[in-house]
Structure formats: structure tokens, C-alpha cells
Amino acid sequence: MDKSDHCHVEPAVKQASPEERSHIVDAWLLVWGMGCPNCEARVRNSLLARSGVVRAEVNHLNGSAHVFYNPKMVTEAALTGAVAQAGGDGRHEYRAVFANLAGPGSGGA
């Protein structure tokens, strides 16, 4: 058996509740520690497991996560905590911070 067989992660499927969908905002997170599609799935699954998260799009190649969530149900700290909890098994360690994509002088929308 190949070592990579132990890393396979099935992607989670989530049907968001009406309460979760009642007020949705989105945010970008910068994520460190992902090295493959299984890491990506592990982080995505952990985010989706949080009550209040409606959708999560994670990309291991550029180290990002685009999360759609209800801020009345889940905090930013809980989201970054979910990323950290996706690892912690001695082989996978992840860390995330919220990205400020509309930096100074960007003009915004």
C-alpha cells in the first residue's frame, strides 16, 4: 500500500439550512500547509462542518479559501480554527488568516 493511500479524503457534501442561508457574507482566507488535493479537501471539509458555513472553495495551489458563511452563526476565529483543526494529526498542520483584498487605495466597489 502506498503512503498516499492513507491521505485520501472524501469531499464533504453539505446542504445548508435556511437559517445558515438567511444572511451570507463571503471572505478570503490565506491558508498555509496545504500540499495536495487531499489537503485541500481536508480543509474544505473542516470549514463545511462548522454550523453557519454555506460553501467553501479551497485551492491548495495558491493557498486560499473562499468561504461563504452566516456571521450570526460562526465567527472569524471559528473559521480559522476550523482550518487549524483540519490538521493536527502529526502529519498535516494548517494555519489561516483572513485576507484583506481591498487594501489601502484600492477604491473598492
Secondary structure, DSSP 8 states (H G I E B T S, - for coil): --GGGGG----------HHHHTS-EEEEEEEES--SHHHHHHHHHHHHTSTTEEEEEEETTTTEEEEEE-TTT--HHHHHHHHHHH--SSS---EEEE---S-TT----
